[in-house]
């Protein structure tokens, strides 16, 4: 495991699971659609796809994708978040790991999708971002997708300032053998414009 503490742990102390789950439960009760990420991914996937939800948190997205017929494995370093996921969907696979050392899990390659939603990339331990992208790219099949969502300014982050630029992120993806396919401003598919505060990016592993 990485000796560097991730930014999420610095913010929450690793005890955010129940509060995080309650936040989304309240949003759902008030009529908000809390499944935008899952719908976005489902539209790009073949039926019964194999998905790795990296930084899965309480499992909100992975559980919904499983309901849509996909096979989902969730990985997170926050045990309090995983505890909620395991309680809510005990039949699904929930693994504890630092994403910078994803290979320690011995996952079989060939995932159709690796997902890092919810500001996973900006909240990684400083200096591990490129390694995490490499790890996620390595589990994908040829033609598989890496889909990420991340804030690019303080308004879209639980941090006082951004930690990652799109230029940096795209460079890490290129070094990992991935190609940018599409980029949006929201999970609803609104077009991304340079300087926007949030980006949903779809990178692909080459088919040959």
C-alpha positions, 0 to 999 in steps of 0.5 A: 500500500502507498505510504502517502495519505490520499486527499480523501482520507485527509478530508474525512479521516476514513470515516465518511461511509454512513454520512456519504450514503445518507447524503445520496439517500436524501437526494433520491428522496427529494426527487434527484436522479442519483444514477447519472453516472451509471446511465452514462456508462451503460449507454457506452457498454455492451450487454453484461459488461465487466466493470471495475468501479475504482474508488467505488465508495458506498457502491452507489454506481456499481450497484446500479450498473449491476441492476442494469445487468453488468458484472461489477467489481468495486475497489476502494481504500476507505473501509467505512465506504466499503462497509456500506457497499457490502451491507447494501449489496452483499452478493457483489464483489467489494475489494479493499485496495490502494488504487496505486497498487491495484495489481496486488489484487491479482484481478484477471484482465479483460474489463470492458470498463474501468470507472473512476467517478466522484473526483477519484483522480483529484483526491488520490494521494499526491504523486500517485495519479500517473501510477493509478491511471497505468493500473486502471489501463492495465486491467482493460481489454483491447477496446476497453474504456476508462471513464472518469469524472473530475472537478477542475476548480474549487467549485467542483471539488471538496478542496480549496484548489484543483489538484489535476489539470486535463493536460496532465491527466491526458498525458498520464492516459497517453503514457498508459496507452489510452486515447481520448475518445470523448469529453463532456461537461456533465454525466448528462452528456453536455458538451465540454468547453475549454476552461470548464469546471468539470470534465467527464472523459472517455479514454479507450485502449486501442483495439490493436 
